Amino acid sequence: MDQFSPSELILNEDGSVYHLGLLSADIPDLIFTVGDPDRVASVSQHFDTILWTKTRREFTITRGTLNQHEVLVLSTGMGTDNIDIVLNELDAAVNIDPVTRTRNEVPRKLKIIRIGTSGAVDPTIKVGTLLHSVGALAFDALLPFYEHNFKSIHIEGSPIKPIYIPVPSATTPQFEGLMHGITATLPGFYGPQGRSIQLKSTFKETLQNLYKTQLGEFHITNFEMETSGIYALANLLGHEAHSFSALLANRTTNEFHPDPAGPVNELIEKVLGWATVKC
């Protein structure tokens, strides 16, 4: 059985994973992720009980209970580089013995649910729409560093060929007011998202035409910075994952929601209810 070296799997003195500082016993099977550390409290305020909260680097983590489920909410920070740390360390904490540094014989399967914000590219989508990502297009550079069987697709005008990752679950959430679409994940907030401030973006026209790309019964609806990493690594590691977004902006119509907290809080309540009551 493979044994992971101290430089490959870095553990703290108590056996917890290096960046998150978590042990297997700290991690329930149901995990919610948010990008912004301040949004952790917006999620945990709905918990029935809060057991503990800890902060390490950009990772704020709260453990609690909700509707008789053990739950955890974790801030990942922005970008798939942070997702690389979070997904690998969650898996290592629950599936690798910190003493022997070998894989556990019986793996644990986590359910990882992102609750975030996003920008629409389809001009027909109204700001404030709530969306579940049925797949992700990886425009970021994470996946080339891993062995995988996901396929690249051609996007007209794009400087790179993105990799398509379907949702790593057979279950598609269904509830009133939820849209389903494919999410593009980009490696930055300004140029990669078509914004030109002092520097001119080369991606704006491509971004605004993304919605014309159809993959099966769904088309590309929106973009953000984490979903492809969550879907890809969850898929490769054997976990279930879902990404939900409140679409606060429409970059094709240049609109932004006048009260962004409203749809974000609505999304939090809907997703928490779906994950702990309806599932």
C-alpha positions as CSV (number, residue, x, y, z in Angstrom):
1,M,0.0,0.0,0.0
2,D,1.4,3.4,-0.9
3,Q,2.7,5.5,1.9
4,F,2.7,9.3,1.4
5,S,5.9,11.0,2.3
6,P,6.0,14.0,4.8
7,S,6.9,16.4,2.0
8,E,4.0,15.1,-0.2
9,L,1.3,15.0,2.4
10,I,2.2,17.7,4.9
11,L,0.5,17.3,8.3
12,N,0.5,19.4,11.4
13,E,1.8,18.0,14.8
14,D,-1.7,16.8,15.7
15,G,-2.1,14.9,12.4
16,S,-4.4,17.5,10.9
17,V,-4.0,18.5,7.2
18,Y,-1.6,21.4,6.7
19,H,-3.6,24.4,5.6
20,L,-7.1,23.6,6.8
21,G,-6.0,22.3,10.2
22,L,-8.8,19.6,10.2
23,L,-8.9,16.0,11.3
24,S,-11.3,13.4,10.0
25,A,-13.4,13.7,13.1
26,D,-13.8,17.5,12.4
27,I,-15.4,16.9,9.0
28,P,-19.0,15.7,8.6
29,D,-20.2,14.2,5.3
30,L,-22.1,17.4,4.3
31,I,-19.9,20.4,3.6
32,F,-20.9,23.9,2.3
33,T,-18.3,26.1,0.7
34,V,-18.3,29.8,0.1
35,G,-15.6,32.0,-1.4
36,D,-15.8,35.0,1.0
37,P,-14.9,34.3,4.7
38,D,-17.5,36.8,5.8
39,R,-20.2,34.7,4.1
40,V,-19.5,31.8,6.5
41,A,-21.6,33.6,9.1
42,S,-24.4,34.2,6.6
43,V,-24.6,30.4,6.2
44,S,-24.0,29.4,9.8
45,Q,-26.7,31.8,11.2
46,H,-29.2,29.3,9.9
47,F,-27.7,26.3,11.8
48,D,-29.6,24.9,14.7
49,T,-26.4,24.7,16.7
50,I,-22.8,25.9,16.3
51,L,-20.1,23.6,17.7
52,W,-17.0,25.6,16.9
53,T,-15.5,28.1,14.5
54,K,-11.8,28.4,13.5
55,T,-9.9,30.6,11.1
56,R,-6.6,29.7,9.4
57,R,-5.3,31.9,6.6
58,E,-8.2,32.7,4.3
59,F,-10.1,29.6,5.6
60,T,-12.9,30.3,8.1
61,I,-14.6,27.1,9.2
62,T,-17.7,26.6,11.2
63,R,-19.0,23.2,12.4
64,G,-22.6,22.7,13.5
65,T,-26.0,20.9,13.0
66,L,-29.0,21.7,10.8
67,N,-32.2,19.7,10.5
68,Q,-30.5,16.8,12.4
69,H,-27.6,16.8,10.0
70,E,-23.9,17.3,11.0
71,V,-22.8,20.2,8.7
72,L,-19.7,22.3,8.1
73,V,-19.3,25.6,6.2
74,L,-15.9,26.5,4.9
75,S,-14.6,29.6,3.1
76,T,-12.3,28.7,0.2
77,G,-11.1,32.1,-0.9
78,M,-11.2,32.9,-4.7
79,G,-9.9,30.8,-7.5
80,T,-9.2,27.2,-8.4
81,D,-5.7,27.4,-6.8
82,N,-7.4,27.6,-3.4
83,I,-9.9,24.9,-4.5
84,D,-6.9,22.6,-5.2
85,I,-5.9,23.0,-1.5
86,V,-9.4,22.6,-0.1
87,L,-10.6,19.6,-2.1
88,N,-7.3,17.7,-1.7
89,E,-7.0,18.3,2.0
90,L,-10.7,17.5,2.8
91,D,-10.2,14.2,1.0
92,A,-6.8,13.5,2.7
93,A,-8.2,14.2,6.1
94,V,-11.1,11.7,5.8
95,N,-9.4,9.1,3.6
96,I,-5.8,8.9,4.6
97,D,-4.6,7.6,8.0
98,P,-2.4,10.4,9.5
99,V,-0.3,7.8,11.5
100,T,0.5,5.3,8.8
101,R,0.1,7.8,5.9
102,T,-1.7,5.2,3.9
103,R,-5.2,5.2,2.3
104,N,-8.0,3.9,4.5
105,E,-9.5,0.6,3.2
106,V,-13.1,2.0,3.2
107,P,-13.2,5.5,1.7
108,R,-15.6,8.2,2.9
109,K,-17.6,10.0,0.3
110,L,-18.3,13.7,1.0
111,K,-21.0,15.9,-0.3
112,I,-19.5,19.3,-1.1
113,I,-21.9,22.1,-2.0
114,R,-20.7,25.5,-3.2
115,I,-22.9,28.5,-2.5
116,G,-21.6,31.5,-4.4
117,T,-22.1,34.4,-6.8
118,S,-21.7,34.6,-10.5
119,G,-22.2,36.7,-13.6
120,A,-24.6,35.8,-16.4
121,V,-23.5,35.9,-20.0
122,D,-26.9,35.0,-21.6
123,P,-28.6,38.4,-22.2
124,T,-32.0,36.8,-21.5
125,I,-31.1,35.9,-17.9
126,K,-32.3,38.4,-15.3
127,V,-30.0,39.5,-12.5
128,G,-31.0,37.8,-9.3
129,T,-31.5,34.5,-11.0
130,L,-30.5,31.4,-8.9
131,L,-28.7,28.7,-10.8
132,H,-27.4,25.2,-10.3
133,S,-24.3,24.3,-12.5
134,V,-24.9,21.0,-14.4
135,G,-21.4,21.2,-15.7
136,A,-18.3,23.5,-15.8
137,L,-16.0,24.7,-18.5
138,A,-12.4,25.0,-17.1
139,F,-10.6,28.0,-18.6
140,D,-8.2,28.0,-15.7
141,A,-4.9,26.1,-15.6
142,L,-5.5,23.6,-12.8
143,L,-6.5,20.4,-14.7
144,P,-3.4,20.1,-16.9
145,F,-1.5,19.2,-13.7
146,Y,-3.6,16.1,-13.1
147,E,-4.3,12.9,-15.0
148,H,-7.9,12.9,-16.2
149,N,-10.2,11.9,-19.0
150,F,-12.2,15.1,-19.4
151,K,-12.5,16.4,-22.9
152,S,-11.5,19.9,-24.3
153,I,-14.0,21.7,-26.5
154,H,-13.7,24.5,-29.0
155,I,-15.0,27.9,-28.2
156,E,-15.0,30.5,-31.1
157,G,-12.6,33.3,-30.4
158,S,-11.2,31.8,-27.2
159,P,-7.4,31.9,-26.7
160,I,-7.5,28.5,-25.1
161,K,-9.6,25.3,-25.4
162,P,-11.5,24.8,-22.1
163,I,-12.1,21.4,-20.5
164,Y,-15.7,20.3,-19.9
165,I,-16.5,18.7,-16.5
166,P,-20.1,17.4,-15.9
167,V,-21.6,17.6,-12.4
168,P,-20.1,14.6,-10.5
169,S,-23.5,13.4,-9.3
170,A,-26.5,11.5,-10.7
171,T,-28.8,13.8,-8.8
172,T,-29.9,17.2,-10.2
173,P,-31.6,19.4,-7.6
174,Q,-35.1,20.4,-8.6
175,F,-37.0,23.2,-6.8
176,E,-39.0,26.2,-7.8
177,G,-37.1,29.2,-9.1
178,L,-33.9,27.4,-9.9
179,M,-32.2,27.6,-13.3
180,H,-29.8,25.0,-14.7
181,G,-26.9,25.8,-16.9
182,I,-23.2,25.3,-17.6
183,T,-20.7,27.5,-15.8
184,A,-17.5,28.8,-17.2
185,T,-14.7,29.0,-14.6
186,L,-12.1,31.7,-15.4
187,P,-8.6,32.3,-13.8
188,G,-9.2,35.9,-12.7
189,F,-11.7,38.7,-12.2
190,Y,-10.5,41.4,-14.6
191,G,-9.0,40.5,-17.9
192,P,-10.2,36.9,-17.9
193,Q,-13.7,38.1,-17.2
194,G,-13.6,40.6,-20.1
195,R,-13.0,43.7,-17.9
196,S,-10.7,46.4,-19.2
197,I,-9.5,48.9,-16.6
198,Q,-6.0,50.1,-17.3
199,L,-5.3,47.0,-19.4
200,K,-7.4,45.9,-22.4
201,S,-9.0,42.4,-22.1
202,T,-8.8,40.1,-25.1
203,F,-11.7,38.0,-23.8
204,K,-14.7,40.4,-23.7
205,E,-16.2,39.4,-27.1
206,T,-15.6,35.7,-26.5
207,L,-17.2,36.0,-23.0
208,Q,-20.3,37.7,-24.3
209,N,-20.7,35.0,-27.0
210,L,-20.2,32.0,-24.7
211,Y,-24.0,31.6,-24.2
212,K,-24.3,30.5,-27.8
213,T,-22.4,27.3,-27.1
214,Q,-24.7,24.3,-26.4
215,L,-23.5,21.1,-24.7
216,G,-26.3,18.5,-24.8
217,E,-29.6,20.1,-23.6
218,F,-27.9,22.9,-21.7
219,H,-26.0,26.0,-22.8
220,I,-23.3,28.2,-21.1
221,T,-25.1,30.6,-18.8
222,N,-22.6,32.2,-16.5
223,F,-19.0,32.4,-15.2
224,E,-17.1,32.6,-12.0
225,M,-13.8,31.3,-10.5
226,E,-14.2,28.0,-8.6
227,T,-16.8,25.6,-10.0
228,S,-14.6,23.7,-12.5
229,G,-12.0,23.0,-9.8
230,I,-14.7,21.7,-7.4
231,Y,-16.4,19.5,-10.0
232,A,-13.2,18.1,-11.4
233,L,-11.4,17.2,-8.2
234,A,-14.6,15.9,-6.6
235,N,-15.1,13.7,-9.6
236,L,-11.6,12.4,-9.6
237,L,-11.5,11.9,-5.9
238,G,-14.9,10.1,-5.7
239,H,-17.0,12.8,-3.9
240,E,-20.4,14.3,-4.8
241,A,-20.4,18.1,-5.6
242,H,-22.8,20.8,-6.5
243,S,-22.3,24.4,-7.3
244,F,-25.1,27.0,-6.8
245,S,-24.8,30.7,-7.8
246,A,-26.8,33.8,-7.4
247,L,-26.3,35.7,-10.7
248,L,-25.7,39.2,-9.5
249,A,-24.5,40.7,-12.8
250,N,-25.2,40.2,-16.5
251,R,-22.1,41.1,-18.4
252,T,-23.7,41.1,-21.8
253,T,-26.4,43.7,-20.8
254,N,-24.1,45.4,-18.3
255,E,-26.6,45.2,-15.4
256,F,-25.8,44.6,-11.7
257,H,-28.3,43.7,-9.1
258,P,-29.3,46.8,-6.9
259,D,-29.6,44.6,-3.8
260,P,-27.0,41.8,-4.1
261,A,-27.6,40.5,-0.5
262,G,-31.2,39.7,-1.4
263,P,-30.6,36.9,-3.9
264,V,-27.5,35.6,-2.0
265,N,-29.6,35.1,1.2
266,E,-32.4,33.6,-0.8
267,L,-29.9,31.1,-2.4
268,I,-28.4,30.2,1.0
269,E,-31.9,29.4,2.5
270,K,-32.9,27.3,-0.6
271,V,-29.7,25.3,-0.7
272,L,-29.6,24.6,3.0
273,G,-33.2,23.4,2.8
274,W,-32.5,21.2,-0.2
275,A,-29.4,19.7,1.2
276,T,-30.7,18.9,4.7
277,V,-34.5,18.4,4.2
278,K,-35.3,17.4,0.7
279,C,-32.3,15.1,0.0
